[in-house]
Amino acid sequence: MFNGKPVIDVDGHVNMECLPNWISYFSPEEGAELEEELLSNRAHPNDRGTSKEEIYESIRNRNRSTGGWYPDVRLKDMDSEGIDQALLFCTEMGMRKDFYAPSVAQGYNNWLRDYCSEDTKRLRGVALLPLGDIDDARRELRRAVTELGFPAFFMKPSVNNMRPQDPYFHPLYEEAEALDVPLMLHIPHGVFGLLMSQFGYDFVSAHAVLHPMGMMLAVMDIIYGGIMDKFPKLRVGFMEGQVGWVPWLLWRLDEQYEQFMYRPGMKAHLKNLPSEYLSEGRMFFSSDPEEKYMAFAAEQIGADHIVWASDYPHSDGIFPGALTTFLDQSGLSTEQKTKIISDNALALIDGRS
């Protein structure tokens, strides 16, 4: 608790693939295929071992705790950090491919339900959907919410070269509105392919801009694509892209819209200027605990639109000390910190203002 309110981590991760029996949640054929993809498509080539066991060991070693696959460990770590609730995103599962079969999404979501069953009030799953068929995705979203108790669903900000504004996804957003659950856009973006083609295996250079660039494109797509107008009840979270760039981007989107959409031959298609959609309270941006320009963003756009994330247990996150690192941030008032780590997360997840 902080200032009398629950501390909510809006972007933690689970690592199903680190468990010895992880493929047992799928059919033998699907499990074998998923394992082969896991072992052969590692993001960091220098992490590869020479045997299956060594590769699995390298995957586990890229995490700061085993809590990503053992929920009892995670709950102890949350206690030590002072975190009351955590939204849980996949790691390898869901991030490596754009399309999963309905049975694969069901298998992963069933595992996540079992993981969260250790304490369903504190561990809250974010559903993986079979986006190759939007009707299948709608059905799995409804099952995940109504039967498994998940409060949100996940999409990458580009799926098979489709952007989140694509009409293909509109039936899914309709379902999300009906179920009153938020769309959580989470990296990686398809722009990663472009970056890797330019930088090769200079991973540090590509990674330095990948996450914020991907979320900038996602924000542009959601706003310019008219999603906020077409789906007036939909809440959207932009995860793992940081927040320091948000004031500048919204200014840029306003400036470009005014410059071009009112010219002869063009047609203004939005009800508001891009930045004005913030006032509806349906767009939220996740911040890193140590982010230097968080106070600047809070000053420029208001602290009401920022949520807090640990990225636990990933190696590029902070553990131990994610919450204390955030609370030590200068330039943020107690009221702003309370909004960022509690009030805003509730508004995103549950629609409370």
N, C-alpha and C positions, 0 to 999 in steps of 0.2 A: 504493500500500500504506500501511496505517496499523497500527502496532503489530504488524507482520509478517503482516497479513491484508488481503485485497482489499477495496477500497472499492467499494460497490455502490449505485448510484443506482436506487431502485425505481420512480421515476416521472419519466422523461424523455419528451419528445415528438418525434414526427416530423411533417413538414408536406408530405405528398405533393402537396397542392394548390398548393404554391409552385413546382413544376416546370413548365416550358413544355409538357411532353408528358404530364402526369399522367393525362389522360382516355384515353390510348391503352391503358391497362390494362383498359378496359371496352369493351363493344360500342359502336358509334357512337351508338345511341339512348340507352343508359344514360349514356355519357359526356356527351352534350349535356344530359341532364336533371340530372346531378350538377353540371355547371358552372353551369347556370342557377340551381340552388338555392344554390350557393356565392356567386354574384354578387348575388343578390337578398335573401339572408337573413343579412346581416351583423349581428353582435350589437351593434355600436356604430355607430349611424346617422351620427354625425359623421365617421366614417372613410371614408365612401363617396366615391368620386371621380365624375367625370362620364363616364368612359369605361371600357371593359373593362380597358384597360391600367392606368389609374389605380387601379381597384379591386384588381387583382392586386398592384400596387405597395404599396398600403396594407396588404394582407394580409402581404406579405413584411416590411414595415417594423414590424409588430407583434412581430417576433422580434429577439432580441439577437445572433443569428448565423445564418449560412446552413447551419449543421450540421444543422438539422432536415430538410433535403432533400438535402444533399451529405454522404454518410457519411465521406469522407476528411477533410472539414473537422471533422466531429464528433469523429473520433478524435484529431485534433490538439488540439481543445479539451478533450477528456477527459484527454489527456496533460498539458496545461497546468494543469488543475484538480486532477489527482491521482486521477481516477476510473478504476477498472479495468473495471467492467461497468456497463451501463445497460439497464434494462427500458424498452421503447419503446411508448408509447401514441399513438394517432392524435390529430389536432387537429380540423380541420373534419370529416373523414371519421369517422363513428361518433358524434360528439358532437351533430350537428344533427338526426338522425332517430332514431326508436326501432327502426324496422324497415328492413332492407336486404335486397334480393333475394340469394339464394345466389350468383349470378354476380357481384354487386357485392362481397360479402364476399370471395369468392375472388380477385377482381381486386386488391382492396386488400392482402390477405394475400400474394399473389404479389409485389406491389411491395415490401412490407415484407421479404419473404425476400430479394429482390434487394438492397435497401438493407443488410440485415444481412450479406450475403455478403462485404462489405468486411472483416469480421472477426467470424465467428460466435461466437467465444468472448467477445467484449466487447460486441457488439450483439445484444440478445435481444428478439425481437418478442413483443408481446402481441396475441393474435388478436382480430379483429373477427368476430362471428358473426351469421348471419341469423336473428334471434330471432323473426321472424314465424311460423316453423314450427319447433317444437322438435326434430323429427327432422332437419331440415336443419341446425339449429344443432349437434346432436350429431355429424353427419357432418363438418361443417366443423371442429369442434374436433378430432376425431380426425385429420383430414388435416393440420391446422396443427401438431399435436404430433408425429405419426409421420412425416410427409413433409417438413414445412417446418422442424421442429426448434424450434418455439416452446415456451417453458416455462410459459405462462400464458394466460388469456383474460380478456376485459374485458366488463363489463356496467355500464350506468348503474344507479344505485340505485332508479330507477323506470322502468318500460318500458311505455308505452301504458297508464298508470294501474295497472299491476300492480306490486306490491312484490316484493322478492327472496324473500320467504317464500311467494309464491304457488305452489300445487302445479303450476302450468303449468311451472315451471322445474325441478322435481324430477328429471325424466329427464336434464337437462343436468348437474345436480350428481352424479348417479350416474355419468355418463360421466367427469366430472372426477375422481371418486374412482378409477375404474378406470384412468385415465391418470396418476393421481398428479400432477395440476397444480392450482394454486390458482385460486380465483375472485377476481378483482380488481375491486372495486366502485369506480368512478371517477365523479366529478362530470361533468356537471350532473345534479341531481335535478329531478323534475317540479315541486317546490315553487317553482322559478324563475318559473313562470307566475303563481303567487299573489303572489310578491313584486313582479313587474313590474306586476300589476294594481293593487297598492297604491301603488307608488312611481313608476310610469311610467318615464320615462327618467332618473330619478335613479339612475343605474347604481351610483354609489359606495355609496349606502345599501343597495341590493339586494345588491350584491356583498359588502358587509362581513359579511353573515350567511349568504349562500347556501351556501358550501362547508361550513362547520362544521354548519350546520343540516341540510343534506342528508345528511352522514355520521352525525349523531346519529340521524336517522330510519332510516338503513340499519342501524346497530348495533341499534337497537330491533327492527327487523323480523327481522334474522337471529337474535337471541336469543329474543325473545318468540314468533317464528314457529316455534321448535323446530328450526331448521335444524342447529344444533350437535348435537342429539340424533339427528335423523333421518339425518344424514350424518357419522358419527363419524370419518371420515378426511379430510373436507373442510377445507382451509385457506382462510382468507378474509383478504384485504387491503383495508383501507379507505383509499382514496387521496385526497390533496389536501384533507383536511378539518381538518388540524392535530390536536394531541393534548392541549392544555391542558384541554379540557372533559371528557376521557374519565373521570377519577376521579369527577367530580361526576355524570356521566350514569350510570355503573355503580351508584353509590350510589342515585341516584333510581330506577333500574330495580329494584334490590333492594327499596327501600322501598315502591314501588307494588305490586310483586308480593306482598310479605308483607301489605300492607294489604288487598288486594282478592281475591287468588286463594284465600285460605283462609277467606273469609267463607261463611256458609251459602248454599247454592245455586250457589256457584262451584266450579270444579275446577282444582286446581293441575296444570299440564300439563308442567312442566319437571322434569328429573332433578336439576338444581342450581339454586341461586340465580343470577341473571344474572351477577353479578361472578365467580362461581366458575368460569365457563367459561374465564376467562383462564388458569387453572392447567393447562389442557389443551394450551396452547402452539400454538393454531391460529388465533388472531385477532391481527392486526397492524395498527398505525395509523401512517400516514406523517406525518412532521413536516417543517415548513419549516426551512430552515437558520437563520433568524433568530428562530425562535419563542421568545418570552420565557418561557413557562411549561413548556417542555420538561423542565427539571430537576424541576419540581414534579410533573409527570406521572410521570416516572421514579421519583421517590421514593414516590409514592402507589400506583402499579400495578406498579412494577418495570420496569426498562429492557428486559427481555426481550421486550416487546410493541411496541416502537417501532422503526420503520425510517425511513430518511432519503431525502429526495427533493430534487432540484434544480429540477424543472419546466423545465429547459432545453429549448428556447431561448426560451421565452415571455417576453414583456416584463415580466410581474409576478414572474418569477423573478430570481435573482441570477446574473449572469454578467458579467465574471469574478468569482470569489471565493466561490462557493457553499460549497465544502468548508471553506475557511479560516474563513468566517463561522460555520459550525457548530462547528468545532474551537475557536473562540474563546469558545464559550458558557461562561459561568461556572456553577458548581454541578454539573457533570457530571464524573465521574471518568474516567480513561483507560479503565478497564474498561467503564464504561457507554458511552462513545463508541465503543469497539470493537464492542460488541454492536449499537449502533444503526446503524452504517455498514457492518457486515460480517456478524456472526454471525446476527443476526435476519433479514436479507435471505436468507441461505442457508436458514434454517429455513422461511421463507415460500415461497421458490421451489422448493427441492429437498426440503423435509421433514426437513432435518438439525437435530438439536438441539445 
